[in-house]
Amino acid sequence: MGSNSGRNKNRVRRIWFAFIALVGLLIGAAIWKSARMAGTMSAAASGEQQFSQSTTGTRTKLVVEIAESGADGTIEGKLPQKKTEQVYTRTTTPGMVHSDPQTKVVMGA
């Protein structure tokens, strides 16, 4: 009877260990994926000069303070100035973007 009890305790411990290891791996994978996505989201057109040099059809990442968006796919607003990867200051530099159904937009405050 004593050996069955010991085997059951060992089995339960192994199951808990496997469960905790699996949860740890899932959390680690989620953090890794999140970090990779954040690293690829740096704004390429972070200033007026870079934005104005992009040509039609060019794939561009930019930050814009949206003032108005039209049904025809135009987005009008102001281009903020990049201070750091996460800090931008407001400017009066106007910008207009023509978007299509494949345009990806991320909103934030």
LOBA-682028 format. One record per atom (N, C-alpha, C): residue number from 1; residue in three letters; atom name; x, y, z. Coordinates in steps of 0.05 Angstrom, whole numbers. Example, Ala and Ser with C-alpha at 12.3 -4.5 7.8 and 13.67 -1.06 7.14 Angstrom:
2
+------+------+------+--------+--------+--------+
: resi : resn : name :   east :  north :     up :
+------+------+------+--------+--------+--------+
:    1 :  ALA :    N :    264 :   -114 :    156 :
:    1 :  ALA :   CA :    246 :    -90 :    156 :
:    1 :  ALA :    C :    264 :    -66 :    156 :
:    2 :  SER :    N :    257 :    -45 :    142 :
:    2 :  SER :   CA :    273 :    -21 :    143 :
:    2 :  SER :    C :    258 :      1 :    157 :
+------+------+------+--------+--------+--------+
% end
This chain:
109
+------+------+------+--------+--------+--------+
: resi : resn : name :   east :  north :     up :
+------+------+------+--------+--------+--------+
:    1 :  MET :    N :     16 :    -24 :      0 :
:    1 :  MET :   CA :      0 :      0 :      0 :
:    1 :  MET :    C :     17 :     25 :      0 :
:    2 :  GLY :    N :     40 :     25 :     15 :
:    2 :  GLY :   CA :     57 :     48 :     17 :
:    2 :  GLY :    C :     71 :     54 :     -9 :
:    3 :  SER :    N :     79 :     33 :    -25 :
:    3 :  SER :   CA :     92 :     38 :    -50 :
:    3 :  SER :    C :     74 :     49 :    -71 :
:    4 :  ASN :    N :     48 :     42 :    -71 :
:    4 :  ASN :   CA :     28 :     53 :    -89 :
:    4 :  ASN :    C :     25 :     83 :    -84 :
:    5 :  SER :    N :     24 :     90 :    -59 :
:    5 :  SER :   CA :     21 :    118 :    -51 :
:    5 :  SER :    C :     45 :    134 :    -61 :
:    6 :  GLY :    N :     69 :    123 :    -57 :
:    6 :  GLY :   CA :     94 :    136 :    -67 :
:    6 :  GLY :    C :     94 :    139 :    -97 :
:    7 :  ARG :    N :     85 :    119 :   -111 :
:    7 :  ARG :   CA :     85 :    120 :   -141 :
:    7 :  ARG :    C :     65 :    141 :   -150 :
:    8 :  ASN :    N :     42 :    142 :   -137 :
:    8 :  ASN :   CA :     22 :    162 :   -144 :
:    8 :  ASN :    C :     32 :    191 :   -140 :
:    9 :  LYS :    N :     46 :    195 :   -117 :
:    9 :  LYS :   CA :     57 :    222 :   -112 :
:    9 :  LYS :    C :     78 :    229 :   -133 :
:   10 :  ASN :    N :     95 :    210 :   -141 :
:   10 :  ASN :   CA :    115 :    216 :   -161 :
:   10 :  ASN :    C :    102 :    222 :   -188 :
:   11 :  ARG :    N :     81 :    207 :   -194 :
:   11 :  ARG :   CA :     67 :    211 :   -220 :
:   11 :  ARG :    C :     53 :    239 :   -220 :
:   12 :  VAL :    N :     41 :    246 :   -198 :
:   12 :  VAL :   CA :     28 :    273 :   -196 :
:   12 :  VAL :    C :     49 :    295 :   -198 :
:   13 :  ARG :    N :     72 :    291 :   -186 :
:   13 :  ARG :   CA :     94 :    311 :   -187 :
:   13 :  ARG :    C :    104 :    314 :   -216 :
:   14 :  ARG :    N :    107 :    292 :   -230 :
:   14 :  ARG :   CA :    116 :    293 :   -258 :
:   14 :  ARG :    C :     95 :    307 :   -275 :
:   15 :  ILE :    N :     70 :    302 :   -271 :
:   15 :  ILE :   CA :     49 :    315 :   -286 :
:   15 :  ILE :    C :     49 :    345 :   -281 :
:   16 :  TRP :    N :     51 :    353 :   -256 :
:   16 :  TRP :   CA :     53 :    382 :   -250 :
:   16 :  TRP :    C :     78 :    395 :   -262 :
:   17 :  PHE :    N :    100 :    381 :   -260 :
:   17 :  PHE :   CA :    125 :    391 :   -271 :
:   17 :  PHE :    C :    122 :    396 :   -301 :
:   18 :  ALA :    N :    110 :    376 :   -315 :
:   18 :  ALA :   CA :    106 :    378 :   -344 :
:   18 :  ALA :    C :     87 :    401 :   -351 :
:   19 :  PHE :    N :     66 :    404 :   -335 :
:   19 :  PHE :   CA :     47 :    425 :   -339 :
:   19 :  PHE :    C :     59 :    453 :   -336 :
:   20 :  ILE :    N :     75 :    456 :   -314 :
:   20 :  ILE :   CA :     88 :    482 :   -309 :
:   20 :  ILE :    C :    109 :    488 :   -331 :
:   21 :  ALA :    N :    123 :    467 :   -340 :
:   21 :  ALA :   CA :    143 :    471 :   -361 :
:   21 :  ALA :    C :    129 :    480 :   -387 :
:   22 :  LEU :    N :    106 :    467 :   -393 :
:   22 :  LEU :   CA :     91 :    474 :   -418 :
:   22 :  LEU :    C :     81 :    503 :   -416 :
:   23 :  VAL :    N :     70 :    511 :   -394 :
:   23 :  VAL :   CA :     61 :    538 :   -390 :
:   23 :  VAL :    C :     84 :    558 :   -393 :
:   24 :  GLY :    N :    107 :    552 :   -381 :
:   24 :  GLY :   CA :    130 :    569 :   -384 :
:   24 :  GLY :    C :    139 :    572 :   -413 :
:   25 :  LEU :    N :    139 :    550 :   -428 :
:   25 :  LEU :   CA :    147 :    551 :   -456 :
:   25 :  LEU :    C :    127 :    568 :   -472 :
:   26 :  LEU :    N :    101 :    565 :   -467 :
:   26 :  LEU :   CA :     82 :    581 :   -481 :
:   26 :  LEU :    C :     85 :    611 :   -475 :
:   27 :  ILE :    N :     90 :    618 :   -450 :
:   27 :  ILE :   CA :     94 :    646 :   -443 :
:   27 :  ILE :    C :    119 :    656 :   -456 :
:   28 :  GLY :    N :    141 :    640 :   -456 :
:   28 :  GLY :   CA :    166 :    648 :   -469 :
:   28 :  GLY :    C :    162 :    653 :   -498 :
:   29 :  ALA :    N :    147 :    635 :   -511 :
:   29 :  ALA :   CA :    142 :    638 :   -540 :
:   29 :  ALA :    C :    125 :    663 :   -546 :
:   30 :  ALA :    N :    106 :    669 :   -529 :
:   30 :  ALA :   CA :     90 :    693 :   -533 :
:   30 :  ALA :    C :    106 :    719 :   -529 :
:   31 :  ILE :    N :    124 :    719 :   -510 :
:   31 :  ILE :   CA :    141 :    742 :   -505 :
:   31 :  ILE :    C :    161 :    745 :   -529 :
:   32 :  TRP :    N :    172 :    724 :   -538 :
:   32 :  TRP :   CA :    190 :    724 :   -561 :
:   32 :  TRP :    C :    177 :    735 :   -586 :
:   33 :  LYS :    N :    153 :    725 :   -592 :
:   33 :  LYS :   CA :    138 :    734 :   -615 :
:   33 :  LYS :    C :    131 :    764 :   -613 :
:   34 :  SER :    N :    122 :    772 :   -589 :
:   34 :  SER :   CA :    115 :    800 :   -585 :
:   34 :  SER :    C :    140 :    818 :   -589 :
:   35 :  ALA :    N :    162 :    810 :   -579 :
:   35 :  ALA :   CA :    187 :    826 :   -582 :
:   35 :  ALA :    C :    195 :    828 :   -611 :
:   36 :  ARG :    N :    192 :    806 :   -627 :
:   36 :  ARG :   CA :    199 :    807 :   -655 :
:   36 :  ARG :    C :    180 :    825 :   -670 :
:   37 :  MET :    N :    154 :    825 :   -664 :
:   37 :  MET :   CA :    135 :    842 :   -677 :
:   37 :  MET :    C :    141 :    871 :   -671 :
:   38 :  ALA :    N :    147 :    877 :   -646 :
:   38 :  ALA :   CA :    153 :    905 :   -638 :
:   38 :  ALA :    C :    179 :    915 :   -652 :
:   39 :  GLY :    N :    198 :    897 :   -656 :
:   39 :  GLY :   CA :    222 :    905 :   -670 :
:   39 :  GLY :    C :    218 :    911 :   -699 :
:   40 :  THR :    N :    199 :    899 :   -712 :
:   40 :  THR :   CA :    194 :    904 :   -740 :
:   40 :  THR :    C :    175 :    927 :   -745 :
:   41 :  MET :    N :    165 :    939 :   -724 :
:   41 :  MET :   CA :    145 :    960 :   -727 :
:   41 :  MET :    C :    158 :    988 :   -725 :
:   42 :  SER :    N :    184 :    990 :   -729 :
:   42 :  SER :   CA :    196 :   1017 :   -729 :
:   42 :  SER :    C :    186 :   1033 :   -753 :
:   43 :  ALA :    N :    182 :   1058 :   -749 :
:   43 :  ALA :   CA :    172 :   1075 :   -771 :
:   43 :  ALA :    C :    194 :   1083 :   -790 :
:   44 :  ALA :    N :    190 :   1077 :   -815 :
:   44 :  ALA :   CA :    210 :   1083 :   -835 :
:   44 :  ALA :    C :    208 :   1112 :   -843 :
:   45 :  ALA :    N :    184 :   1122 :   -848 :
:   45 :  ALA :   CA :    180 :   1150 :   -855 :
:   45 :  ALA :    C :    175 :   1166 :   -830 :
:   46 :  SER :    N :    195 :   1175 :   -816 :
:   46 :  SER :   CA :    191 :   1188 :   -791 :
:   46 :  SER :    C :    195 :   1218 :   -793 :
:   47 :  GLY :    N :    199 :   1228 :   -816 :
:   47 :  GLY :   CA :    203 :   1257 :   -819 :
:   47 :  GLY :    C :    192 :   1266 :   -846 :
:   48 :  GLU :    N :    188 :   1292 :   -848 :
:   48 :  GLU :   CA :    177 :   1303 :   -872 :
:   48 :  GLU :    C :    193 :   1296 :   -897 :
:   49 :  GLN :    N :    220 :   1297 :   -895 :
:   49 :  GLN :   CA :    237 :   1292 :   -918 :
:   49 :  GLN :    C :    234 :   1262 :   -927 :
:   50 :  GLN :    N :    235 :   1244 :   -908 :
:   50 :  GLN :   CA :    232 :   1216 :   -915 :
:   50 :  GLN :    C :    204 :   1210 :   -927 :
:   51 :  PHE :    N :    184 :   1223 :   -916 :
:   51 :  PHE :   CA :    157 :   1218 :   -926 :
:   51 :  PHE :    C :    153 :   1229 :   -954 :
:   52 :  SER :    N :    164 :   1253 :   -959 :
:   52 :  SER :   CA :    160 :   1266 :   -985 :
:   52 :  SER :    C :    177 :   1252 :  -1007 :
:   53 :  GLN :    N :    197 :   1237 :   -999 :
:   53 :  GLN :   CA :    214 :   1223 :  -1019 :
:   53 :  GLN :    C :    202 :   1196 :  -1027 :
:   54 :  SER :    N :    182 :   1186 :  -1013 :
:   54 :  SER :   CA :    170 :   1160 :  -1021 :
:   54 :  SER :    C :    153 :   1163 :  -1046 :
:   55 :  THR :    N :    154 :   1144 :  -1063 :
:   55 :  THR :   CA :    139 :   1145 :  -1088 :
:   55 :  THR :    C :    114 :   1129 :  -1086 :
:   56 :  THR :    N :     96 :   1133 :  -1105 :
:   56 :  THR :   CA :     71 :   1119 :  -1106 :
:   56 :  THR :    C :     76 :   1089 :  -1109 :
:   57 :  GLY :    N :     62 :   1074 :  -1093 :
:   57 :  GLY :   CA :     65 :   1044 :  -1093 :
:   57 :  GLY :    C :     86 :   1034 :  -1075 :
:   58 :  THR :    N :    102 :   1052 :  -1062 :
:   58 :  THR :   CA :    123 :   1044 :  -1044 :
:   58 :  THR :    C :    110 :   1035 :  -1018 :
:   59 :  ARG :    N :    121 :   1013 :  -1008 :
:   59 :  ARG :   CA :    111 :   1003 :   -982 :
:   59 :  ARG :    C :    126 :   1019 :   -960 :
:   60 :  THR :    N :    110 :   1034 :   -944 :
:   60 :  THR :   CA :    122 :   1052 :   -924 :
:   60 :  THR :    C :    108 :   1049 :   -897 :
:   61 :  LYS :    N :    124 :   1051 :   -877 :
:   61 :  LYS :   CA :    114 :   1052 :   -849 :
:   61 :  LYS :    C :    117 :   1080 :   -840 :
:   62 :  LEU :    N :     95 :   1091 :   -829 :
:   62 :  LEU :   CA :     97 :   1119 :   -820 :
:   62 :  LEU :    C :     79 :   1123 :   -796 :
:   63 :  VAL :    N :     84 :   1145 :   -782 :
:   63 :  VAL :   CA :     68 :   1154 :   -760 :
:   63 :  VAL :    C :     54 :   1179 :   -769 :
:   64 :  VAL :    N :     28 :   1180 :   -765 :
:   64 :  VAL :   CA :     12 :   1204 :   -773 :
:   64 :  VAL :    C :     -9 :   1209 :   -752 :
:   65 :  GLU :    N :    -13 :   1234 :   -745 :
:   65 :  GLU :   CA :    -35 :   1242 :   -728 :
:   65 :  GLU :    C :    -59 :   1248 :   -746 :
:   66 :  ILE :    N :    -78 :   1229 :   -747 :
:   66 :  ILE :   CA :   -100 :   1231 :   -767 :
:   66 :  ILE :    C :   -119 :   1253 :   -759 :
:   67 :  ALA :    N :   -125 :   1270 :   -778 :
:   67 :  ALA :   CA :   -144 :   1291 :   -774 :
:   67 :  ALA :    C :   -171 :   1284 :   -788 :
:   68 :  GLU :    N :   -168 :   1271 :   -811 :
:   68 :  GLU :   CA :   -192 :   1265 :   -827 :
:   68 :  GLU :    C :   -186 :   1242 :   -846 :
:   69 :  SER :    N :   -206 :   1225 :   -850 :
:   69 :  SER :   CA :   -203 :   1203 :   -869 :
:   69 :  SER :    C :   -228 :   1203 :   -887 :
:   70 :  GLY :    N :   -223 :   1200 :   -913 :
:   70 :  GLY :   CA :   -245 :   1201 :   -932 :
:   70 :  GLY :    C :   -253 :   1173 :   -941 :
:   71 :  ALA :    N :   -277 :   1171 :   -952 :
:   71 :  ALA :   CA :   -287 :   1146 :   -962 :
:   71 :  ALA :    C :   -271 :   1136 :   -987 :
:   72 :  ASP :    N :   -257 :   1154 :  -1000 :
:   72 :  ASP :   CA :   -241 :   1147 :  -1023 :
:   72 :  ASP :    C :   -214 :   1136 :  -1016 :
:   73 :  GLY :    N :   -208 :   1133 :   -991 :
:   73 :  GLY :   CA :   -183 :   1122 :   -982 :
:   73 :  GLY :    C :   -161 :   1142 :   -976 :
:   74 :  THR :    N :   -168 :   1167 :   -975 :
:   74 :  THR :   CA :   -148 :   1187 :   -967 :
:   74 :  THR :    C :   -148 :   1191 :   -937 :
:   75 :  ILE :    N :   -124 :   1195 :   -926 :
:   75 :  ILE :   CA :   -121 :   1200 :   -898 :
:   75 :  ILE :    C :   -104 :   1226 :   -896 :
:   76 :  GLU :    N :   -115 :   1246 :   -883 :
:   76 :  GLU :   CA :   -102 :   1271 :   -879 :
:   76 :  GLU :    C :    -95 :   1275 :   -850 :
:   77 :  GLY :    N :    -72 :   1287 :   -845 :
:   77 :  GLY :   CA :    -65 :   1292 :   -817 :
:   77 :  GLY :    C :    -38 :   1306 :   -816 :
:   78 :  LYS :    N :    -25 :   1304 :   -793 :
:   78 :  LYS :   CA :      0 :   1317 :   -788 :
:   78 :  LYS :    C :     21 :   1296 :   -782 :
:   79 :  LEU :    N :     46 :   1301 :   -792 :
:   79 :  LEU :   CA :     68 :   1283 :   -788 :
:   79 :  LEU :    C :     84 :   1291 :   -763 :
:   80 :  PRO :    N :     83 :   1275 :   -742 :
:   80 :  PRO :   CA :     98 :   1283 :   -718 :
:   80 :  PRO :    C :    128 :   1278 :   -722 :
:   81 :  GLN :    N :    144 :   1291 :   -706 :
:   81 :  GLN :   CA :    173 :   1288 :   -707 :
:   81 :  GLN :    C :    182 :   1266 :   -688 :
:   82 :  LYS :    N :    198 :   1248 :   -697 :
:   82 :  LYS :   CA :    208 :   1226 :   -681 :
:   82 :  LYS :    C :    230 :   1235 :   -662 :
:   83 :  LYS :    N :    226 :   1230 :   -636 :
:   83 :  LYS :   CA :    247 :   1235 :   -616 :
:   83 :  LYS :    C :    262 :   1209 :   -609 :
:   84 :  THR :    N :    246 :   1189 :   -602 :
:   84 :  THR :   CA :    257 :   1162 :   -597 :
:   84 :  THR :    C :    238 :   1143 :   -610 :
:   85 :  GLU :    N :    243 :   1117 :   -607 :
:   85 :  GLU :   CA :    226 :   1097 :   -620 :
:   85 :  GLU :    C :    197 :   1098 :   -610 :
:   86 :  GLN :    N :    193 :   1108 :   -586 :
:   86 :  GLN :   CA :    166 :   1109 :   -574 :
:   86 :  GLN :    C :    156 :   1137 :   -569 :
:   87 :  VAL :    N :    172 :   1157 :   -573 :
:   87 :  VAL :   CA :    164 :   1185 :   -567 :
:   87 :  VAL :    C :    165 :   1202 :   -592 :
:   88 :  TYR :    N :    143 :   1215 :   -598 :
:   88 :  TYR :   CA :    140 :   1233 :   -621 :
:   88 :  TYR :    C :    130 :   1260 :   -611 :
:   89 :  THR :    N :    138 :   1282 :   -623 :
:   89 :  THR :   CA :    127 :   1308 :   -616 :
:   89 :  THR :    C :    110 :   1318 :   -638 :
:   90 :  ARG :    N :     89 :   1332 :   -631 :
:   90 :  ARG :   CA :     71 :   1343 :   -651 :
:   90 :  ARG :    C :     83 :   1365 :   -667 :
:   91 :  THR :    N :     76 :   1366 :   -693 :
:   91 :  THR :   CA :     85 :   1387 :   -711 :
:   91 :  THR :    C :     62 :   1398 :   -726 :
:   92 :  THR :    N :     67 :   1418 :   -743 :
:   92 :  THR :   CA :     46 :   1428 :   -761 :
:   92 :  THR :    C :     50 :   1418 :   -789 :
:   93 :  THR :    N :     68 :   1399 :   -793 :
:   93 :  THR :   CA :     74 :   1388 :   -820 :
:   93 :  THR :    C :     50 :   1372 :   -830 :
:   94 :  PRO :    N :     37 :   1381 :   -852 :
:   94 :  PRO :   CA :     14 :   1366 :   -862 :
:   94 :  PRO :    C :     23 :   1342 :   -878 :
:   95 :  GLY :    N :      6 :   1322 :   -879 :
:   95 :  GLY :   CA :     11 :   1298 :   -895 :
:   95 :  GLY :    C :    -15 :   1286 :   -905 :
:   96 :  MET :    N :    -14 :   1275 :   -929 :
:   96 :  MET :   CA :    -37 :   1262 :   -940 :
:   96 :  MET :    C :    -28 :   1235 :   -951 :
:   97 :  VAL :    N :    -44 :   1214 :   -945 :
:   97 :  VAL :   CA :    -37 :   1187 :   -953 :
:   97 :  VAL :    C :    -61 :   1176 :   -968 :
:   98 :  HIS :    N :    -56 :   1162 :   -990 :
:   98 :  HIS :   CA :    -77 :   1147 :  -1004 :
:   98 :  HIS :    C :    -74 :   1118 :   -996 :
:   99 :  SER :    N :    -95 :   1107 :   -985 :
:   99 :  SER :   CA :    -94 :   1079 :   -976 :
:   99 :  SER :    C :   -111 :   1062 :   -994 :
:  100 :  ASP :    N :   -107 :   1036 :   -991 :
:  100 :  ASP :   CA :   -123 :   1016 :  -1006 :
:  100 :  ASP :    C :   -132 :    995 :   -986 :
:  101 :  PRO :    N :   -148 :    975 :   -995 :
:  101 :  PRO :   CA :   -158 :    955 :   -976 :
:  101 :  PRO :    C :   -136 :    939 :   -962 :
:  102 :  GLN :    N :   -112 :    938 :   -973 :
:  102 :  GLN :   CA :    -90 :    923 :   -960 :
:  102 :  GLN :    C :    -75 :    940 :   -939 :
:  103 :  THR :    N :    -81 :    966 :   -937 :
:  103 :  THR :   CA :    -68 :    983 :   -918 :
:  103 :  THR :    C :    -73 :    974 :   -889 :
:  104 :  LYS :    N :    -51 :    971 :   -874 :
:  104 :  LYS :   CA :    -54 :    963 :   -846 :
:  104 :  LYS :    C :    -50 :    987 :   -829 :
:  105 :  VAL :    N :    -69 :    990 :   -810 :
:  105 :  VAL :   CA :    -68 :   1013 :   -792 :
:  105 :  VAL :    C :    -67 :   1003 :   -763 :
:  106 :  VAL :    N :    -49 :   1015 :   -748 :
:  106 :  VAL :   CA :    -47 :   1009 :   -719 :
:  106 :  VAL :    C :    -53 :   1035 :   -705 :
:  107 :  MET :    N :    -71 :   1034 :   -686 :
:  107 :  MET :   CA :    -79 :   1059 :   -672 :
:  107 :  MET :    C :    -68 :   1058 :   -644 :
:  108 :  GLY :    N :    -60 :   1081 :   -634 :
:  108 :  GLY :   CA :    -50 :   1083 :   -607 :
:  108 :  GLY :    C :    -53 :   1111 :   -596 :
:  109 :  ALA :    N :    -46 :   1114 :   -571 :
:  109 :  ALA :   CA :    -48 :   1141 :   -559 :
:  109 :  ALA :    C :    -20 :   1151 :   -551 :
+------+------+------+--------+--------+--------+
% end
